[in-house]
Each structure stands twice: as C-alpha cells, then as structure tokens.
Amino acid sequence: MNFDTEQIEVIENIHSNMIVLAGAGIGKTSVISGCIRKLLEDGERPDNIYCVTVTNRAKNELVERISNKQVWVGTLHNASARKHSEFIHVQKQ
C-alpha cells in the first residue's frame, strides 16, 4: 500500500503508545496493520501486541491483514470482557 506522509509518520513512530483517529475511508486499518507489521519486523514479540478497534469489521480486516495468530486483535467490547475476566480470575485466587 502507498502511504501518505502522515501515515508514514505514524508507522515510523510506532514504538510509543498512540491512538489513531480519522474519518471513514482514510486508511486507519491499513496504517494500524502497517504499524503491527513494523513492530513484528523490529523484533517485538507478537504476544506483546494488543490491538483494540471499535468495530468487528475493522477487527476482522486487521486479523486478515496481520496473519499472525499470536497478535491479539479485538473490539472495545472484547477488550473489556477480557480484562473483566482477568480481574475476576485474580479476585478468586
């Protein structure tokens, strides 16, 4: 994919936490998948990558584009359920 200057800046500065906000059709999913590919290329462990998106459609596209089953990709709802489950597990111990 051909990225514009702002998209390249996001991908190149991926080693810090960030939120990507943009309108529909701007290329958020492409940029996020580019960021994850860069992290993996730079040696980041896939199980250290936690990607949260808003819609199931975006989640499914990211899973397809990343093609790495160890990278966690989910929606806000998935992330909430996962953290809630972890919290309950810790409380029971």
C-alpha positions as CSV (number, residue, x, y, z in Angstrom):
1,M,0.0,0.0,0.0
2,N,1.2,3.5,-0.7
3,F,1.1,5.6,2.5
4,D,0.9,9.4,2.6
5,T,3.4,11.5,4.8
6,E,1.2,11.5,7.9
7,Q,0.6,7.7,7.7
8,I,4.3,7.0,7.3
9,E,4.9,9.2,10.4
10,V,2.5,7.1,12.4
11,I,4.1,3.9,11.2
12,E,7.7,5.1,11.8
13,N,6.9,6.2,15.4
14,I,5.1,3.1,16.4
15,H,7.3,2.4,19.4
16,S,5.2,4.7,21.6
17,N,1.6,4.3,22.6
18,M,-0.8,6.1,20.3
19,I,-4.4,6.4,19.3
20,V,-5.2,6.7,15.6
21,L,-8.3,8.8,14.9
22,A,-9.5,9.6,11.4
23,G,-12.7,9.7,9.3
24,A,-14.1,6.9,7.3
25,G,-12.1,5.7,4.3
26,I,-8.9,7.5,5.4
27,G,-6.8,4.3,5.8
28,K,-6.8,3.7,9.6
29,T,-6.9,-0.1,9.2
30,S,-4.1,0.0,6.7
31,V,-2.0,2.2,9.0
32,I,-2.7,0.1,12.0
33,S,-1.8,-3.1,10.2
34,G,1.4,-1.4,8.9
35,C,2.3,-0.4,12.5
36,I,1.8,-4.0,13.6
37,R,3.9,-5.4,10.7
38,K,6.7,-2.8,11.6
39,L,6.6,-3.9,15.3
40,L,7.0,-7.5,14.3
41,E,9.8,-6.7,11.8
42,D,11.6,-4.8,14.6
43,G,11.5,-7.9,16.8
44,E,8.6,-7.2,19.0
45,R,7.0,-10.4,20.4
46,P,3.6,-11.0,18.9
47,D,2.0,-11.8,22.2
48,N,3.1,-8.3,23.5
49,I,0.9,-6.6,20.9
50,Y,-2.6,-5.7,21.9
51,C,-4.7,-4.0,19.2
52,V,-8.1,-2.6,20.1
53,T,-10.5,-1.3,17.4
54,V,-14.2,-0.2,17.5
55,T,-16.0,-2.5,15.0
56,N,-16.0,-6.2,14.3
57,R,-15.4,-5.3,10.6
58,A,-12.2,-3.5,11.4
59,K,-11.1,-6.3,13.8
60,N,-11.7,-8.9,11.1
61,E,-9.8,-6.9,8.4
62,L,-6.9,-6.4,10.8
63,V,-6.8,-10.2,11.7
64,E,-6.8,-11.0,8.0
65,R,-4.1,-8.4,7.1
66,I,-1.8,-9.2,10.0
67,S,-1.9,-13.0,9.5
68,N,-0.2,-13.6,12.9
69,K,-2.4,-15.6,15.3
70,Q,-0.4,-14.5,18.4
71,V,-1.2,-10.8,18.0
72,W,-4.3,-10.0,20.0
73,V,-6.9,-8.0,18.0
74,G,-10.3,-7.3,19.3
75,T,-13.0,-4.7,19.7
76,L,-13.6,-2.5,22.7
77,H,-16.2,-5.0,23.9
78,N,-13.7,-7.9,23.5
79,A,-11.1,-6.0,25.4
80,S,-13.5,-5.1,28.3
81,A,-14.6,-8.7,28.6
82,R,-11.1,-10.0,28.5
83,K,-9.9,-7.6,31.3
84,H,-13.1,-8.3,33.3
85,S,-12.4,-12.0,33.1
86,E,-8.8,-11.5,34.2
87,F,-9.9,-9.3,37.1
88,I,-12.4,-11.9,38.2
89,H,-9.8,-14.6,38.0
90,V,-7.4,-12.6,40.1
91,Q,-10.1,-11.9,42.7
92,K,-10.9,-15.6,43.1
93,Q,-7.3,-16.6,43.9
